[in-house]
Amino acid sequence: MARLLMRVYLALAVTACLWGLFRLYEHPLQSMKVTRDGVPYFTPPVIDPATGQTVSVETLVRHYKGETK
């Protein structure tokens, strides 16, 4: 009887974990799509017209927010 209960408990735990992973994959949280500054992940760099070098969008956002790092 104890072995059956342990198997049922294990099956429920595995099902709950898989269901949680499935839900997170299908409907990701908003914080998983953008940085804390609101810049989407995997944004391509932009070209600085003055120098012709590429600059990351994250760097531009921090610059215009007044942050130095």
Summary of the structure (lengths in Angstrom):
residues: 69
radius of gyration: 22.6
end to end distance: 61.1
largest distance: 75.6
contacts: 121
relative contact order: 0.09
helix: 54%
strand: 9%
